[in-house]
Amino acid sequence: MFLSVLARSCRPRWATERTSRPSHGGEVAAVAKMLGIVLMPWQRHVLDVALEFDPASGLLVYRDVTVTVPRQAGKTTMILALMTWRALTMADQRIVFTAQTAQDAREKWRDEHVPILQKSSVADAFDIRYANGSESVRWKNGSLQTIVATTEASGHGKSLDLVCVDEFWAQQDTRLEQGLKPTMITREQPQFWFFSTAGTAASVPLRAKVDRGREAVRQSVDKGVAYFEWSASSDDDPTDEQTWLGCHPAIGHTINADAVRSEFVSMPLNDFERAFLNRWTTGVTATPIPLAVWNRRVDENVVLGDDLVFAVDFAPDKSFASVCGAGVVGGDRWGVELLDRRAGTEWVISRVIGLWDRWSPRCVVVDSAGPAASIIADLEKAGVRVETTNSRQMAEACGRMFDAVVNDRLVHRGQPELTAAVAGAGRRKLGDAWAFSRSNSSVDICALVGVTLALWGLATLEVEAVEVVAPVFAY
């Protein structure tokens, strides 16, 4: 009973407040019961607020909803109830769900969503399609629930009404929103929901949502953006069970303190805090470049100028590729920029050739020992001047990047993909020096390696270009 009372009094640290407007929250609770789900107080609170609507127009007042809670709090059942309500009550809805990867979304859909739906009282109202890449719940009223991949192109061409993203902390850039939000612009009742536990330093998009959401709460914003966060504060003792009870809204409902206590004993404290207290961590590796210093070098208006060096790097599995640039931006300062980053590598050669023809850079730098070395011959055959780095030069390039950031000789535009790479980068020893490690990083760092190579090429060629040989005079 003591636990139950505490759990029911577990209030969010940050939350958009309920207004006097009507809400569809009660309807979702009724649909949840049809699925065999009894919503917990925290879930009901979020739904009551986020599904408020204008009584005059009948339209939902919030388009962007972020929910960040500890693990095992009940995100999955809440997402399913929300999507099912939408599909049942609004005909011809287009609803998508995604998670860290398409495979993660597929497994959660197959192993958790579908079994609950099939055992529910609404089982006769839909058909399931299991075909790989076409998984869907097809409702007989015309609504459709599908899975999408977390890539910019995944939602193009589809008009969407509701998007639910689980484990948003895993997103390292904004391409998911860039790909899906434009598909919702013509819909009458669009909502984009983001669900997550606290992230690491590499979770740049989630960090932006958290900062924006907290500010919206501080400003008492009551339309457009809704934000909800259950977490322990920095002053709370992570070893004190009262801290757990005060920030985990599912304790006393679907989990008990004994289960959390077992996790506390078995997990590293850092991992426990992130999972069960919803506290942010700094990532699995210590980033070689201090993130706070990197963020102080932002200049969103920086222009690289005409004196340029480009570089290319691939992820180790070639799942992503980055094309980067560096230029002199005035005095003794350099600027770097991520020019393009996309899935796969097939697009890179034509993109580099196009940039080469348009901007006439000094050269394009590629690491001779890196995964992008496979395109060197093709670029040279196309007339592109390619400069390569060996292991010694790569260490020199990484050291130069570090020095430039720390000594305030470098500026960048604050691009989220590049900042995520800096935050999650690991390093490896090269003799007495070090270099960025693609394999030991917690994120894909080809954008960081790319700007590092571009800066090395710019600085190295600059030194060679200004070298003056003293004339020999005969007397």
Backbone torsions as a table, in degrees:
resi	resn	phi	psi	omega
1	MET	NA	-41.3	178.8
2	PHE	-60.3	-45.3	177.5
3	LEU	-60.8	-43.2	-176.4
4	SER	-62.4	-43.4	179.9
5	VAL	-63.4	-43.1	179.0
6	LEU	-61.8	-43.6	-177.9
7	ALA	-62.4	-39.7	-178.6
8	ARG	-70.5	-19.7	177.5
9	SER	-96.7	7.4	-179.8
10	CYS	-72.7	102.3	-175.4
11	ARG	-99.7	151.8	179.2
12	PRO	-69.0	150.0	173.2
13	ARG	-71.9	-35.9	179.7
14	TRP	-135.4	131.6	178.1
15	ALA	-162.5	136.5	171.3
16	THR	-63.6	135.8	-174.4
17	GLU	-83.5	151.1	174.6
18	ARG	-73.0	139.0	175.9
19	THR	-109.7	-172.9	179.7
20	SER	-82.7	-0.9	-179.9
21	ARG	-68.2	152.6	175.2
22	PRO	-68.9	162.2	-176.1
23	SER	-142.0	152.7	174.2
24	HIS	-88.9	5.5	-176.1
25	GLY	-56.2	-40.4	179.0
26	GLY	-64.2	-33.7	178.0
27	GLU	-66.5	-40.3	178.1
28	VAL	-65.0	-39.1	177.6
29	ALA	-60.9	-39.1	178.8
30	ALA	-67.1	-40.4	177.3
31	VAL	-66.3	-38.4	177.8
32	ALA	-58.4	-41.6	178.2
33	LYS	-62.6	-35.1	176.6
34	MET	-64.2	-25.7	177.8
35	LEU	-89.6	-1.8	-177.1
36	GLY	84.1	18.9	-177.3
37	ILE	-111.1	127.4	172.2
38	VAL	-102.5	114.1	-176.6
39	LEU	-67.3	138.0	175.0
40	MET	-77.3	160.6	-179.3
41	PRO	-52.9	-41.0	-178.0
42	TRP	-66.2	-38.7	179.3
43	GLN	-65.7	-44.1	-179.5
44	ARG	-63.1	-39.2	178.8
45	HIS	-61.2	-47.7	-180.0
46	VAL	-59.6	-46.8	-178.1
47	LEU	-65.8	-40.4	179.4
48	ASP	-60.4	-40.3	-179.1
49	VAL	-78.4	-50.1	-173.2
50	ALA	-67.4	-22.5	-178.8
51	LEU	-104.8	22.2	171.2
52	GLU	-63.4	148.0	178.3
53	PHE	-136.7	156.8	179.4
54	ASP	-72.1	119.7	-177.3
55	PRO	-64.1	-23.9	-179.5
56	ALA	-77.6	-45.6	-176.1
57	SER	-98.1	-21.3	-175.6
58	GLY	79.2	6.3	-176.1
59	LEU	-90.9	144.1	174.9
60	LEU	-60.9	141.7	-175.4
61	VAL	-94.6	-15.6	179.5
62	TYR	-113.4	128.6	179.0
63	ARG	-101.2	-27.6	-174.9
64	ASP	-123.3	116.2	-176.1
65	VAL	-124.9	124.0	177.4
66	THR	-116.7	130.0	-179.6
67	VAL	-127.6	117.2	178.5
68	THR	-124.2	118.8	-174.7
69	VAL	-138.8	163.5	175.5
70	PRO	-64.0	167.1	177.8
71	ARG	-66.6	154.4	178.9
72	GLN	61.8	27.1	179.3
73	ALA	-88.4	-15.7	179.5
74	GLY	111.3	26.4	178.4
75	LYS	-61.6	-41.9	-174.6
76	THR	-60.8	-47.5	-178.9
77	THR	-67.6	-33.8	178.5
78	MET	-67.5	-42.6	178.5
79	ILE	-61.7	-45.0	-178.6
80	LEU	-63.8	-43.2	178.2
81	ALA	-62.1	-41.8	179.7
82	LEU	-63.1	-48.2	-178.8
83	MET	-65.4	-39.8	-179.3
84	THR	-66.8	-42.6	176.0
85	TRP	-57.9	-45.0	-178.4
86	ARG	-62.5	-44.0	-178.4
87	ALA	-66.3	-38.4	-175.8
88	LEU	-76.8	-38.0	-170.4
89	THR	-96.2	-15.5	179.3
90	MET	-127.2	108.4	-175.5
91	ALA	-64.3	152.0	174.5
92	ASP	59.8	36.2	177.7
93	GLN	-83.3	147.4	175.4
94	ARG	-115.1	113.1	-171.0
95	ILE	-123.8	133.3	178.2
96	VAL	-127.7	150.8	178.7
97	PHE	-130.2	140.4	174.5
98	THR	-149.2	166.8	-179.0
99	ALA	-139.8	-148.8	-177.0
100	GLN	-55.8	-46.2	178.5
101	THR	-138.0	169.7	176.4
102	ALA	-61.4	-35.9	179.4
103	GLN	-66.8	-41.7	176.9
104	ASP	-61.5	-43.2	178.9
105	ALA	-63.7	-41.4	-179.2
106	ARG	-62.9	-43.2	-178.8
107	GLU	-67.3	-41.5	178.9
108	LYS	-65.2	-41.0	178.7
109	TRP	-63.1	-47.7	-175.6
110	ARG	-70.9	-42.8	-171.3
111	ASP	-90.7	-20.5	-176.7
112	GLU	-121.0	-51.2	-176.7
113	HIS	-67.5	-54.1	-173.7
114	VAL	-60.8	-46.0	179.0
115	PRO	-58.6	-39.5	178.6
116	ILE	-65.2	-44.0	179.3
117	LEU	-61.6	-44.0	-175.7
118	GLN	-68.2	-25.3	179.4
119	LYS	-91.9	-0.8	-173.4
120	SER	-89.4	174.2	178.9
121	SER	-77.3	-4.2	178.5
122	VAL	-104.1	14.1	-174.4
123	ALA	-60.3	-25.5	-179.6
124	ASP	-82.4	-3.6	-173.8
125	ALA	-95.1	4.3	-176.8
126	PHE	-152.3	167.0	171.6
127	ASP	-124.7	150.3	-179.9
128	ILE	-108.0	134.9	173.1
129	ARG	-115.5	124.8	-174.7
130	TYR	-103.3	-5.2	-174.4
131	ALA	-53.6	130.6	-177.7
132	ASN	-57.3	124.1	-177.9
133	GLY	90.3	-11.2	179.1
134	SER	-129.2	25.0	-179.7
135	GLU	-59.5	134.7	-177.7
136	SER	-163.5	157.5	167.1
137	VAL	-110.6	115.8	-176.6
138	ARG	-105.4	107.4	-177.8
139	TRP	-81.9	146.0	-175.1
140	LYS	-72.5	-10.3	174.7
141	ASN	-90.8	6.2	177.0
142	GLY	100.8	-8.3	178.6
143	SER	-75.3	154.3	-175.3
144	LEU	-140.5	126.4	173.9
145	GLN	-110.3	127.9	-178.5
146	THR	-135.0	176.1	177.1
147	ILE	-112.4	142.7	175.0
148	VAL	-127.3	156.1	174.3
149	ALA	-81.3	161.4	-177.6
150	THR	-90.4	52.9	177.4
151	THR	-124.0	156.7	-174.8
152	GLU	-59.9	-35.9	-174.6
153	ALA	-84.6	-6.9	-169.9
154	SER	-64.7	-29.2	-177.1
155	GLY	-106.5	2.5	-177.2
156	HIS	-61.6	138.6	176.5
157	GLY	88.7	-2.4	-179.3
158	LYS	-114.9	136.7	173.4
159	SER	-93.0	121.3	-172.0
160	LEU	-117.1	144.4	178.8
161	ASP	-103.1	-37.6	-177.7
162	LEU	-139.7	129.1	175.1
163	VAL	-122.8	128.2	176.3
164	CYS	-119.9	119.3	179.9
165	VAL	-111.5	117.5	177.6
166	ASP	-95.7	152.8	179.4
167	GLU	52.5	51.7	-177.2
168	PHE	-63.4	-18.2	179.2
169	TRP	-58.0	-26.5	-175.7
170	ALA	-76.2	-13.3	-180.0
171	GLN	-75.5	128.4	-176.1
172	GLN	-102.3	-7.7	179.5
173	ASP	-150.5	-175.6	-172.2
174	THR	-101.4	12.7	-173.2
175	ARG	-66.9	-25.4	178.0
176	LEU	-63.7	-50.1	177.6
177	GLU	-65.3	-40.0	179.8
178	GLN	-60.6	-33.1	-178.8
179	GLY	-81.1	-33.6	-171.1
180	LEU	-101.4	-33.9	-175.1
181	LYS	-62.0	-39.1	178.3
182	PRO	-61.2	-23.6	-179.4
183	THR	-74.8	-10.0	-176.4
184	MET	-102.4	-5.8	-168.9
185	ILE	-65.4	-28.6	-177.6
186	THR	-94.4	-3.0	-177.0
187	ARG	-83.5	150.3	-173.0
188	GLU	-77.4	-35.3	-174.7
189	GLN	-128.6	56.1	-174.8
190	PRO	-78.0	143.6	170.7
191	GLN	-142.6	138.3	176.7
192	PHE	-117.7	113.0	-178.0
193	TRP	-105.4	134.3	177.5
194	PHE	-119.1	121.4	179.5
195	PHE	-115.9	138.0	-179.3
196	SER	-167.9	156.7	161.7
197	THR	-92.0	164.4	-179.6
198	ALA	-53.4	150.6	-176.3
199	GLY	-104.2	-166.5	174.8
200	THR	-106.8	-176.2	178.6
201	ALA	-62.1	-21.5	-179.4
202	ALA	-82.2	-8.4	-175.8
203	SER	-84.7	63.6	-172.9
204	VAL	-63.6	-46.3	179.2
205	PRO	-61.3	-41.5	178.1
206	LEU	-65.1	-41.2	178.8
207	ARG	-57.6	-40.1	178.5
208	ALA	-65.1	-39.8	177.9
209	LYS	-63.7	-42.8	-179.5
210	VAL	-63.2	-48.3	-179.1
211	ASP	-62.4	-43.5	179.9
212	ARG	-67.2	-39.8	-179.5
213	GLY	-67.0	-43.7	178.3
214	ARG	-61.7	-39.9	178.6
215	GLU	-65.5	-38.6	177.3
216	ALA	-61.7	-39.7	177.3
217	VAL	-65.1	-44.3	178.9
218	ARG	-59.6	-35.9	-178.2
219	GLN	-88.0	2.4	-180.0
220	SER	57.8	38.5	176.7
221	VAL	-64.1	131.3	-176.4
222	ASP	-125.7	26.5	172.9
223	LYS	-162.8	156.5	177.5
224	GLY	86.3	-64.7	-175.9
225	VAL	-121.0	127.4	174.0
226	ALA	-119.0	141.0	-175.2
227	TYR	-139.1	138.6	-178.5
228	PHE	-141.5	129.3	-178.7
229	GLU	-142.1	123.5	170.1
230	TRP	-108.6	118.2	-177.1
231	SER	-162.1	162.1	173.4
232	ALA	-85.0	144.5	177.5
233	SER	-80.2	168.3	-179.1
234	SER	-66.4	-19.4	-179.6
235	ASP	-87.8	-11.8	-177.4
236	ASP	-77.1	139.7	179.2
237	ASP	-77.2	115.7	-177.1
238	PRO	-67.5	-16.6	180.0
239	THR	-90.1	-7.8	-177.7
240	ASP	-88.5	123.8	-178.3
241	GLU	-63.4	-24.2	176.0
242	GLN	-65.1	-30.3	175.1
243	THR	-64.6	-44.1	179.3
244	TRP	-59.9	-47.6	-177.2
245	LEU	-65.1	-28.8	-177.1
246	GLY	-81.4	-13.5	-175.4
247	CYS	-126.5	-12.3	-179.1
248	HIS	-104.0	105.9	-170.9
249	PRO	-75.1	-5.5	179.9
250	ALA	-96.5	-10.6	178.5
251	ILE	-65.9	128.4	-176.6
252	GLY	93.9	-4.6	178.4
253	HIS	-118.4	-72.4	-178.4
254	THR	-108.2	-13.7	174.5
255	ILE	-134.5	161.3	178.7
256	ASN	-122.1	168.7	-175.6
257	ALA	-63.9	-31.2	179.3
258	ASP	-61.7	-40.3	178.7
259	ALA	-64.4	-42.2	178.5
260	VAL	-66.4	-37.5	179.0
261	ARG	-62.2	-39.6	177.9
262	SER	-63.6	-40.4	177.6
263	GLU	-65.7	-37.5	179.7
264	PHE	-61.5	-40.1	-179.0
265	VAL	-70.8	-36.5	-171.8
266	SER	-90.7	-19.4	-173.9
267	MET	-101.7	149.4	168.1
268	PRO	-57.9	143.4	-174.7
269	LEU	-57.1	-40.4	-179.5
270	ASN	-60.0	-43.6	179.1
271	ASP	-68.3	-39.2	179.3
272	PHE	-62.7	-43.8	-178.8
273	GLU	-60.6	-42.5	-179.6
274	ARG	-68.2	-42.7	-174.4
275	ALA	-74.6	-45.5	-170.1
276	PHE	-110.2	-13.2	175.1
277	LEU	-111.4	-3.6	179.1
278	ASN	57.2	41.8	176.6
279	ARG	-101.2	144.8	179.6
280	TRP	-74.9	145.9	175.4
281	THR	-119.6	171.0	-174.9
282	THR	-91.9	2.1	178.6
283	GLY	106.9	171.3	-174.6
284	VAL	-83.8	-14.2	178.1
285	THR	-132.1	151.7	175.7
286	ALA	-78.9	118.3	-176.8
287	THR	-67.5	134.5	-179.8
288	PRO	-62.8	-34.1	179.8
289	ILE	-100.5	122.3	-179.8
290	PRO	-58.2	122.2	-175.1
291	LEU	-62.8	-38.0	-179.5
292	ALA	-62.4	-38.7	178.6
293	VAL	-70.2	-42.5	177.1
294	TRP	-55.5	-43.9	-177.9
295	ASN	-67.7	-23.8	176.9
296	ARG	-77.3	-9.5	-179.2
297	ARG	-95.9	14.4	-177.4
298	VAL	-77.9	133.1	169.3
299	ASP	-140.8	99.4	-173.5
300	GLU	-64.4	-17.1	-177.6
301	ASN	-102.3	9.5	-176.6
302	VAL	-63.1	137.9	176.9
303	VAL	-119.7	127.7	-174.2
304	LEU	-71.9	-20.3	179.7
305	GLY	85.4	-165.3	-174.7
306	ASP	-97.1	-18.2	-178.5
307	ASP	-91.0	97.3	-167.4
308	LEU	-124.4	154.1	166.5
309	VAL	-131.4	134.3	177.3
310	PHE	-106.7	163.4	177.1
311	ALA	-151.1	157.1	-179.7
312	VAL	-131.6	138.5	172.0
313	ASP	-146.0	151.4	179.9
314	PHE	-116.6	154.0	166.1
315	ALA	-65.3	153.3	-177.6
316	PRO	-54.4	-36.9	179.4
317	ASP	-92.5	6.7	179.1
318	LYS	61.0	27.5	176.6
319	SER	-76.8	-24.2	177.4
320	PHE	-140.9	155.3	176.2
321	ALA	-138.9	150.6	179.2
322	SER	-130.9	139.1	171.8
323	VAL	-114.9	126.5	-172.1
324	CYS	-128.7	165.1	178.9
325	GLY	-140.2	158.0	174.8
326	ALA	-140.6	146.2	179.2
327	GLY	-153.1	162.3	176.0
328	VAL	-81.8	126.6	-175.1
329	VAL	-111.3	8.9	177.1
330	GLY	131.1	134.1	179.8
331	GLY	62.5	-129.3	-179.6
332	ASP	-108.6	29.1	-177.9
333	ARG	-110.3	147.5	177.7
334	TRP	-113.5	154.6	172.8
335	GLY	-120.9	143.9	176.1
336	VAL	-127.5	153.7	-176.4
337	GLU	-152.9	140.4	170.0
338	LEU	-83.1	111.4	-176.0
339	LEU	-82.9	-33.7	-179.4
340	ASP	-163.1	140.3	174.4
341	ARG	-146.1	123.2	-178.4
342	ARG	-143.9	167.4	175.1
343	ALA	-70.6	146.9	178.3
344	GLY	74.7	-176.5	-178.6
345	THR	-129.9	-5.6	-174.1
346	GLU	-62.0	-26.6	-175.5
347	TRP	-81.5	-13.7	-165.2
348	VAL	-67.7	-47.7	-173.4
349	ILE	-59.9	-49.0	-179.2
350	SER	-64.7	-34.7	179.0
351	ARG	-66.8	-44.3	-179.4
352	VAL	-65.4	-41.8	179.3
353	ILE	-61.9	-41.3	177.8
354	GLY	-62.4	-42.8	177.9
355	LEU	-67.3	-37.6	178.3
356	TRP	-61.7	-47.0	-179.1
357	ASP	-65.6	-35.2	-176.1
358	ARG	-79.8	-41.1	-169.7
359	TRP	-108.3	-12.7	179.6
360	SER	48.0	59.3	178.5
361	PRO	-71.2	168.7	177.4
362	ARG	-61.4	-44.1	-178.0
363	CYS	-167.7	175.6	171.2
364	VAL	-119.4	125.5	-175.8
365	VAL	-99.0	135.6	177.3
366	VAL	-135.9	138.5	176.3
367	ASP	-74.1	119.2	-175.9
368	SER	-65.9	-22.0	179.1
369	ALA	-101.5	4.9	-176.9
370	GLY	-97.1	173.8	-176.8
371	PRO	-67.2	-18.5	179.5
372	ALA	-84.0	-2.5	-179.0
373	ALA	-60.6	-21.2	-177.9
374	SER	-66.0	-16.5	-178.1
375	ILE	-100.8	-0.3	-175.9
376	ILE	-58.6	-49.2	-177.0
377	ALA	-61.5	-41.0	-179.5
378	ASP	-66.0	-38.6	178.1
379	LEU	-67.1	-44.1	179.5
380	GLU	-63.9	-38.0	178.8
381	LYS	-62.7	-29.4	179.7
382	ALA	-84.4	2.5	177.7
383	GLY	92.6	9.7	179.0
384	VAL	-85.4	132.0	176.0
385	ARG	-79.7	116.5	-177.9
386	VAL	-109.4	129.1	171.6
387	GLU	-109.8	139.8	-177.8
388	THR	-118.4	158.6	176.3
389	THR	-113.7	142.3	169.1
390	ASN	-96.6	-175.6	-175.6
391	SER	-62.5	-39.7	179.5
392	ARG	-64.7	-42.5	-179.5
393	GLN	-70.1	-32.5	176.5
394	MET	-64.3	-42.4	176.5
395	ALA	-61.8	-40.5	177.5
396	GLU	-62.5	-41.2	-179.4
397	ALA	-63.7	-42.9	-179.6
398	CYS	-67.0	-41.0	177.1
399	GLY	-63.7	-38.3	178.7
400	ARG	-65.6	-41.3	178.1
401	MET	-61.6	-46.6	179.0
402	PHE	-58.3	-49.1	-178.6
403	ASP	-61.4	-40.9	-178.3
404	ALA	-63.8	-40.4	179.3
405	VAL	-68.7	-50.5	-175.5
406	VAL	-65.2	-36.4	-176.2
407	ASN	-93.5	13.4	175.3
408	ASP	59.0	43.2	175.3
409	ARG	-110.2	6.9	-176.8
410	LEU	-132.4	142.2	173.8
411	VAL	-129.8	154.3	177.8
412	HIS	-148.8	170.3	-172.4
413	ARG	-89.3	1.2	180.0
414	GLY	73.4	30.9	-179.6
415	GLN	-65.4	130.1	-175.1
416	PRO	-57.1	-39.5	-178.2
417	GLU	-63.8	-38.1	-179.7
418	LEU	-73.5	-41.3	177.8
419	THR	-63.3	-38.5	177.6
420	ALA	-62.1	-39.0	178.7
421	ALA	-66.2	-41.0	177.5
422	VAL	-63.0	-42.5	-176.7
423	ALA	-66.5	-34.0	-175.0
424	GLY	-103.9	7.6	-174.9
425	ALA	-73.7	141.3	170.8
426	GLY	-109.1	176.1	179.6
427	ARG	-139.6	164.5	-179.8
428	ARG	-134.2	153.4	179.9
429	LYS	-80.5	138.8	171.8
430	LEU	-129.4	91.8	-173.9
431	GLY	65.6	-126.8	176.9
432	ASP	-90.0	-2.0	-179.5
433	ALA	-108.3	-167.2	179.4
434	TRP	-146.4	164.1	174.6
435	ALA	-143.3	159.5	175.1
436	PHE	-61.4	141.8	-179.5
437	SER	-109.9	114.8	177.9
438	ARG	-64.9	-39.0	-174.2
439	SER	-81.2	-26.3	-178.0
440	ASN	-94.5	5.8	179.9
441	SER	-88.8	155.0	179.5
442	SER	-84.5	-7.9	179.7
443	VAL	-139.4	171.7	172.5
444	ASP	-72.3	126.2	-176.1
445	ILE	-114.9	19.9	-177.6
446	CYS	-62.2	-27.5	176.4
447	ALA	-66.8	-41.6	178.9
448	LEU	-68.2	-43.3	177.8
449	VAL	-62.3	-38.3	-179.6
450	GLY	-62.3	-48.1	-179.8
451	VAL	-69.3	-29.4	177.4
452	THR	-65.9	-44.0	177.5
453	LEU	-65.3	-40.2	179.6
454	ALA	-63.6	-42.3	178.7
455	LEU	-64.5	-40.4	177.6
456	TRP	-59.9	-45.5	179.5
457	GLY	-62.5	-41.6	-180.0
458	LEU	-65.3	-47.0	-177.7
459	ALA	-69.2	-39.4	-178.1
460	THR	-68.1	-46.7	-179.8
461	LEU	-68.6	-31.5	178.4
462	GLU	-63.6	-43.1	178.5
463	VAL	-62.3	-42.7	-180.0
464	GLU	-66.3	-34.8	-175.3
465	ALA	-70.9	-31.7	-176.1
466	VAL	-96.7	1.3	-179.4
467	GLU	-64.0	129.1	-177.5
468	VAL	-115.8	128.5	176.0
469	VAL	-97.7	122.1	-177.3
470	ALA	-63.9	134.1	179.2
471	PRO	-70.2	152.2	178.1
472	VAL	-103.8	120.5	-178.7
473	PHE	-105.0	140.6	176.7
474	ALA	-97.4	126.2	-179.7
475	TYR	-106.1	NA	NA
